[in-house]
Structure formats: structure tokens, C-alpha cells
Amino acid sequence: MSALRIIAATLILSAGGAFAQQAAPSSAGNELQKAVEEFQIQTKRLGMVEGSVPVRRVEGRKQSRWHGRLFENLRNDFLDAVPHEVAQRGGEKNILRRNQFGFNVSGPVLLPRLYDGGITTFFTFTYEGMREKIGRSSLRTIPTLPERTGDWSSTVDSAGERLPLFDPSSTAPNPNYDPGREVSTGNLEYSRMPFAGNIIPASRLDRHATEVLTLYPGPNSDAGPFFRNNYFVFSPEVNSANGIITRIDHSAGERHRLGFGLNFSNGQDGASPLFLNDANPGPPVRSRRSRRVFGEHIFTLSPQRINTFAVDISSSQLENEPETGDGPVFPAYQFSPYLGMGRSTSLLKSARNQFVVSNSHSVRWNQHRLRTSARFIREQVNIYSPSYPEGMFRFGSGLTSLPGINNTGHAFASFLLGLAEYAESSVVISPSYFRRSRYAVSGADQWEIRKGLVFSVNVTVELSEPRKERYNRQSTVSLAALNPVNNRPGALIAAGVNGQGRAFQPYVATMEPSAGLTWNPFGATKTVVRLGYGRSYSPIPIYSVQWGTQAFNGTPTWVSANPQLAPAAVLNDGLPATDRTFPDLRPESANNTVADLVEPNGIQPTYQSFSLSFERELPGAFLFTLGLGHAGGHNLLLGSGSSNPNAIPLSALQYGVQLNDENFNRSVRPYPQYQRFDVYASWPEGKYRRDACSLRVEKRASSGLALAASYELSKQMDNYSGPYGVQDYYNRANEWSLTSGNNPHRFTVSYSYELPMGPNRWLFPVTDWRRYLVEGWSLSGVTTLVSGDPLALRPQFNNTGRVVDSLRVNVVPGADPHVSDPSPDLWFNPDAFAQPDDFTVGDAGRTHPSLRGPGAQNHDLSVNKRISLSLEKSMEFSMVGLNFLNHANWNDPDTMIGPASAPNVNAGRIIGSRGGRVIQLGLRFSF
Amino acid sequence: MSTHTRRQWLAMAAAAAPPEPRTVLRVPFRSPGAPPLTQEQVAVSLNGKPARVVRLLAPDTDLFLLLTLDLSGDLSLADAARQTILKRLAELPANVRVALMRAQDSLRVAVDPAAPRETLTAAIEAFTIAPRPGLLNSIESAQELADSIAARAHVRVAVLMVSDSNVVNYREDYSNPVVNSSDSGDMSRRFPEGLIKEKIRQIKARMQTGESPLYLVHLQYLSDVLNTAYQTGLQDLVRSTGGEAEFCRSIAEVPTSLNRAFDWIMQSQYLAEVESPANRGRTIDQLVSAGGREIHSRPRRQFTGKGQR
């Protein structure tokens, strides 16, 4: 036996070269030596040693070097449920034919007789196509046939009362008007005669309006109430898309790795027309193209040092397709609440390009991991988007109303008379080519202070260039410049003119710190406490609009001197003449328009967040996470609906009906030479705060079951969010209320379960042909339950002389807004709120602090059946069901509060529900 | 040696030990925390029928360890893993042989098991991270290699894979990224984990023929949908081989998890060589028990005859 041991030790020495890992064990060294020999033989055979190509055999055959999949996903309306909102109005399912198909293949790059990528050069290629035809239905309100001829004798308001029309040609000042009293039917400022029988004589109908109406369809539905919802449209929308993703990865030794990728996608977003002619007010058909090329080089200098260099170039393009050929687009006519004619931005062509070059370097040094990085970003937006190249006419009820009296007159009646309260035209001479660069450097350290305690810190410094236009075709109103017409602040300035630089904002440098702490308390590795803090800025976006080019691409507008008394334009006469030609770089050239206003300081939105979490792994593979989070932001960029630097202070409401006079109205604005400002989602006035706590429990796979459940309790407040806008632009604190989309309770469960059926499983452990039926079944699902949105109440009428854009309701003292048993019949008590008096503001919050809409739930499920065709090939059938329980979620209640004289009969009621099961079948062949 | 003498020798050998069965099935199992088991204490049944245990290799017997590194992410995690591995390797007893493998791109030999200990240590210290993970591309090869070794030598063979892989960083496309961003009606990505689940199912099906246990220490637990499916699948995969998986949620857990994995292999992993039934069928249930206590059960899909003595 001793001799055998000696032989074994000798064998090990000879096999391992000069010196083996350790001396041979005394008992069975020959077995270990056999293992080493077998290792050496097999690693050569399997191509695992340097310079060889790996070989794998499956079922006796060489395993394919290329792998991938073919797939088809099918949707058809016969699989879906009728959406509840459609079923409730007696509708049927819309047609749906959808096919999504494609393939993926990946493996070593093989060029026959030229190149074998082996393990060093690898590619993956994915193609996906989609063809879809989907019927869209829409229920809208259009004028009745009698109304189109001027007969409004049967027209009623939302309370079912007759809606009287008044003849604007009979307007006369009321000599008995008492300015000291509120305007009412007993104290009219202007008298006006009603149309006899509430019928507009045919001779008074505007000729152009009558001609245009030949393209307007007639009512085809009586969903109601009160002749509303009388136009049901069902039309198909055809969508298509084709795209590829390609990636090539090449390793040059163990230290260099090169990656290259190309993404390509062409798509067409169809649009179901609301009218089948040029006057279609629905969205246009759009074509989209996106391209992306990227490359990276990763250089591993040492085990403790790695460098990554990357270049990423992307472009996305969007183009609207005209309704008919290349001819002129149809003008737009707006007479809300009825469906208008024509649309905005019929002609749109835009491209957004981005070039990113970055380099990062990571070093491990003692207990630190240091990372430095630098990044350069160049953004380009090329855009051509005239809003109304053939003009837009907006009609209001004022000109057919009894001036100062609510619930009289109608916008469509004003249209029939051809009396527009506002008109606008777009003169776009050339596309805009916006450019901007950003430069960022950052440094980070992750420091293991001691075992179980890691501190990480990151600081990023970014320098943002302001937006520039390639040909300096940019302009804005400068609030610091004096207007030559009225010598008041506010005059147009243009880039590169009169000493103005190429941009209107300065370069902005920001520093973004963040820090985190990870702590395993008391050395307990199953418990992790994480603390995090971060402060960040968001660069001001370059939007795909020609906002800020007003001197070059003008928008002449015509505004009624008093929308109750005089039209801005008469339809039959067309757009009034303008003496402006473009470019118009005069300081006063934006006067009397909605002027583009660029915020001059380049203030960026600022965000801060703080988080604390406690993770604990429990027996049974449960992971429990408790989290607390606070996030806040200020200087958030708001749009023109939430910010209006030219708003009239609410104190001006004291002037009452004088405010209806355009000249007077203008005179009380801070910048009277402008109607208002268009700040296009770039005015930094927003503020929000969010506090949340969450609980998450995960259960890792056990018997084929994986489960994760999370619950979040949150509260989010802000001073800007919708749905109806801001009442007082000068008192943001008064706008502070619950964020309109804040759902305080959110519960989500996701699960995945491999059904225990088939051989060696406890259900149907059959081993014959039936195994192919019972094995390979699995389920995945997500269930979400959320509480309702805060309700935003709004009055039916806004008679504030255009001082208040979004009027709130009044709270009725002592009246409880809640009802004991909320139901669709009565979700809240509408009597707890009231329409404010004319020229007063409401005292309710922007959103109600305790009234919420109904909660919602959704259940999605995927059922999969896998059939193994061989050890390398399989087929998987899947059925994905969104809202598979076909659960109906109630709509929000009607929150419009009418005056006591004409209450909204639906206030507080929920009308209808929404949702419906959607099924997709899929088949995937994997090889 | 004359014919007579040879016959005498053979007769003596036959009397000394029962004959080796023609086909041996290797059944790895772990018995953590229990006193050392003897061959007599261990009972193995195959498809419910008792099978003769030909040999039991206990934790103190020879071990061949295939240490496979798949480091593609955080330098700190990789460093923590390297330090722990080096510490454990220095403590290994003499009857353990270690082969260091690199998992990126495909399974490659980094250090031959016959190389000196210093070479192994230096290789681990110099082990560089690569940006693309390779765990899924090498896990089958690792088991196949381990099975071949186990079929040749009466040693315990284990595969320990150390990975920090993120499923979205693979060269292959398991993340099912959006191809057509204009396709607003796409439902196929509602459950995006389908591709990674399918890949792991394929691997698992192929590995059901394998015999060697796999152990995995994942250095970075990630909780997004794709990585949850990936990591859950990995755990299921290694458990199906009789091995175990550990996932670290912080750097501090890296040494603990790696030590635990080494302990599993060094202190509680057994290998029972059992006589294979003549009529085995395509699937077989293995059940290991000791003293009436079930220790380990594993369904295996089929025999292929591969690597069987």
C-alpha cells in the first residue's frame, strides 16, 4: 500500500508540472490525480482551454452555436370583452386585428471562409413587425339638424331649461343700468333682443359658415341627455411598425471589449377620423422613425481599474400626414362644447437628435471604490409645426348671449352668425433648428468604513448651454426692455440683434450631490438598513415646437374688443388683413398677441429626496422591506395653464363688467400690450412634496412559486397640478393642495407559479404521452388596487371678465360634502358647494382635501404552456389577459357645480364605468 | 504470474469486496448540521425502490472543486469576493483540488488544478472583471465537466459559481427591449420576464441529466422584475442539481455568503454512489434518507449513459 501512495504522489508531481497545488493525500491521491487528468482531458475536448473553440454536445449532437426565437402575438376582437363604457351605451366591440411578429437570433459572428467569431465576436439581431387594424369609437356632441339651420327653439341647457339666444345686432346700452349693482336681468348693462321663437333667420346665417357646414355630419345617436352625445363615430385606425435591434460584441483578449449597436424603427400611427373629409377635427396620421447607433470600449486595465468609453447617437423623427394630398389644410373652427372642425398642427415635421460621448473610470483603492466620469451631450431639435396655416376661428357664447347673464347664448349660434370672438393665423417661414450642449463631470466614492458599514457619495457638476437656434431665428419678450408703443416693460427681442446674444438664458452650472449609507446592524447580514439623500436638477427641455421664434414665425391674432359685444372677425370676410410681414424684429411686433416668453434666468427644476429602508430576510426565503421616503421639488416647469406672468391680479375683479371690455381688461394687466404669455411648459413656479411609506414582502421561488406584494401609503401636495388649472397666479400658497393624481393607498401583488404537474410532480405525474399535455404550465400575474384621485370641483360658469382662468367653487358653510353611503347615484354632496357670484372667486381648494373618486383595481394574468420539442428547441404558447377578470372601474363623479338657478343635475353622480378584458395569444418557438 | 496465481489473486479480490456494479448512479446530497453519516446509515431509493449504496464519499474525503468566477459589475463586490475566496483557499485541506474557471463568453480554464497554490492565488488576485456576464452560457458546461470528472474518479466534485451578473448585461437579449417605440398597443412586454424564464427552463431541462451539485453565490441581489425572475430561476436551477444559492444584498454579506457556500461543500456535501436499476425508464426519483429522515430528493429526467462507469 505504501508503494501505491508513493506512486500516486509521483503522478501528481508529474502531471502538475513542477509543483502541484498540494501534496497528494495519503489515502486516495490516485483518485484526485485521476480527477485532474480527466479535467485536463475534458477541458481540451470541450474547448475550454486558451485558443480553442468551445464545443457542447446535446443528445449526442453538437449544440447549435446560434440561438434565438420566432414569435407571433395575435389579438382579435373575438377574444376581448366589450368594454364597459361601450356596453353601457349599447355599443358593440370594435373590430381589432393585430399581429405582432418577429424573430431573434444570436451567436458568434460567422462569415463563411472569412471569419469565425468563436467566443470573441458575438452578435444578436432582433426584428419585430406589427400590423394592426383597430376600430375606434367616439361619442361626441354636435349641433342638431334644426340648430344647424338656426332653429334653437328646442335647445335646452344642462338643467333642461330652454337656452335663449339673443340677436347681437340689437345690442344697445341700457340707459337705466346702475353700475353700483351687480349685472342681472333686472339691471342689464346692455339690452339685446332675443331671436323670435329662438330661431335665427336664414337670412342672418353667415354664408361661409353655411358652406362649411356641408362638411359637418349630422347627428346619429340619441345617447343624451338633452341632445348631447348625439354623434357616434366608429372608424378604423391602421397602425404598422417595423424595427430591428442589432448588437455586436467583440472581446480582444481579456482586457478589451468592444460593443456596437444599431436600432432602427419605422412606424405609422394611424388615426381614426371623426369626419370622413377635409374638415376632420381628429388627430392626423403620423409616421415615426427612430434610429440609434452606439458603441463602447471597455478597457480593463487591472483587476482594480476599469475604463469605459461610449458614444451614443440617436434620432427620432415625427411627421404628420396631411388629410388630403399636398393641398392647403382645412381651417379650424372651434365652437365648444360642440365638436369643432379642422385641427391644429396638421403639418408637422420634427426630428430630435442626440449625441452623447462619455467616459468613466473606476478604481478600487483600499476600502474605496472611486469612479470619475465625464459626459458631453449635444441635442438638436429640428421642427416645422405651423399651428393654423389656414387660420383658426374661435366662437364663444357671448355674442349671442344677453350680456352679463349666464346660461344664455351659444358658441355654435355665434358661428352660424359668423361672429368669431378670436381668430389666429400661423405664418411659419422656415423650420427651426434648436441646438444645445451639456457638459457633466462627476466623482463618486464608495467607502467601506468597516465591515457592515458602507458610505457612498457622488457629486455631479453639469454645465448647460442655453437653447440656441442655428440661424439665430429666436425671439422672446424681454420683461426688462421697454415697449416703444406704451413705454411699459415688455418688448420683443431677437437673438443676435441689437447686442442680444444667441440665447436668452445664461449658461447654468449645477452641482448635484447624493449620498447613501448601507448598514448591516450589529453584523447581522440578514438585515440591511439603507439611507439615501439626493439633490438633482433637471435641464430645461428643448420641446418639439417652434415656441420662441415669434419674430420669425408669427402668429397674428385678432381678439374681440368685448367678446359679448363685438366680434374679432367675421367669418364671411375671412381673416382680417395684417400689415405684418416676417421676420418682424421690431420691439413691438409681438404686441396684441399671445407672446412667447422665455424665462430669462435659466432656472432649472430642483429635486430633493430622502429615503430610509429596512430590509430583513426572514426564514422561508421571505424578504421584508420597510421604506420611508420624502421627495420634494421646486422651480418645476409649468405650462401656460398653470403660470401666467401677465395674469390680472384678483383685486381687479372689483371692476366687474368693465372687465368684459378688452381695452379695459388689457389695461389692468401687468403687460397690457400682450393678451397673455405663452411660457410653454418652461416657467419655473411649480412646487411639490411627497411623503410615502411602503412595505414590500417577497417570497423567492419555493415549489415553483414566487411572490411579491407591496403596499404604499403616500401623500403628495403641489401648487400646480390639474385637472382644471390655477385660480390665483399671484398666490401660489393658496394653490397648495393634493396632487390631482395622488392615490394614497396602492397595493400590488405579483406572482409567478410553475404548476406542479407532470412527471415527478405531485399533480398528474404521468410519464406517457399525456405528459405533453400536463407538464410545462405556468402562471404569472399582477394585481393592483389603488384608492381614488382627489376630486377637483369646478363651477359651471366663469363670469370673471377673463380675470380667472380656472374658477373654483365656494364651500357652503356647515354642509358636509360627504355622504353616508357613497354610490354611483350620489358619490358626494353637491349641495356642499356653490357657484361663486359673478366677479368673485371660489374659496374651495384646487382639489378637495378629503373627497376622492372611486378606487380602481386591475388584474393582469399570463398563462403559459411550454412544450419541449428537444433539449434545444421548445414551443411556448401564451395567453396574456389584461384586466382578465373584466372588472369595471367606476368613472369619477361629475364635479361641475351649477348655480342655484340652473344646477347641474348630474353633480355628484357617477355616470358609467370603464375597462374591459383584453386578451393576447402568443406563440414562441425557441431554438 | 502464472494462470493459477492470477486466478488465486482474482478469487481473493472477489472475496474481499463486492463486485462493482456495471452502472453506478451518483447521488449528491447535503446533510448540514448532522453528525457524520456512514454508508450504513444512508439509504437511497430510486423510483421508490431501495438501491444498493456502493460507496459513500463523506465530507472528509477527496474533493474536486470547480471554482467559476463570473464577475462583470461592481469592483467593490468583486474585490470582496476575491478576498474571501483567497482566505478560504488558504484554509483548504490537502485533499481538495481546485480548478479556477472564467465564465465570461464561455467556460474557460483560468488555472489548471495541477498548478501550484501560488499560481491559483495569483490568478484570483489578478482576476479581472468583464462587462458581459457569462453565467448562463457556462453553467451547463461546468456541470458537464464536473460529471465527467466524477465519472472517472471516486471523488466528490462540486461546482461553486460566483457571479454578480445582471440579466440585462448579457450578450444575448433576455430583456426583451422595446423594438418599435411607436407601437402603443404592445402587450407582449407586460410580463417581460418570459424570455429569461424560458432560457432557464431550457438549461434546467438539459441539466436534469447531470449529477454534480452546483452552488451559486450571487454578489448583488437586484429587485427589478427581470432580475427577480433571473435570480429566482438561478436559485431553482442550482437547487435542482442538489446544490444551493446565496444572494447578497450588501457588501457585508459577500464574505458571509461565500463562507456559507464553502461550508456547504466542505462540511456537509456527500456523494453516494448507488447501483443503478436495470430497468430505469426515462425519469427517476432519487430519495436519500438516513435514520428514517429524508435528507434529499431530486427528480431526474433521464439517464443518458453519459459518464457512467
Interface residues (C-beta under 8 A of the other chain):
Chain A: I12 A15 G16 G17 A18 F19 A20 Q21 Q22 A23 A24 P25 S27 A28 E31 L32 Q33 K34 A35 V36 E37 E38 F39 Q40 Q42 T43 L46 G47 M48 V49 E50 P54 R56 V58 E59 H67 R69 F71 N73 R75 R98 Q100 G102 N104 S106 I119 T120 F122 T124 T126 Y127 E128 M130 E132 I134 N239 A241 N242 G243 I244 I245 R247 D249 S251 E254 R255 R257 G259 N263 S265 G267 Q268 D269 R288 S290 I298 T300 S302 P303 Q304 I306 T308 S316 S362 V363 R364 R369 Q446 E448 K451 G452 L453 V454 T518 N520 G523 T525 V528 E615 E617 E698 R700 A701 G704 A706 A708 S750 S752 P759 N760 R761 T767 S778 S780 V782 D860 S862 N864 R866 S868 L871 E872 S874 E876 S878 V880 L882 V918 Q920 G922 R924 S926
Chain B: T61 D62 F64 D74 L75 S76 A78 D79 R82 L92 A94 N95 V96 R97 V98 A99 M101 R102 Q104 D105 S106 L107 R108 V109 D112 P113 A114 A115 P116 R117 L120 E125 A126 F127 T128 I129 A130 P131 R132 E140 S141 E144 L145 S148 I149 A151 R152 A153 H154 V155 V157 R171 E172 D173 P177 V179 N180 S181 S182 D183 S184 G185 D186 M187 S188 R190 F191 E193 G194 L195 K197 E198 R201 Q202 A205 R206 S223 V225 T228 A229 Q231 T232 G233 Q235 D236 R249 S250 I251 A252 E253 T256 S257 G281 R282 T283 D285 P299 R301 T304
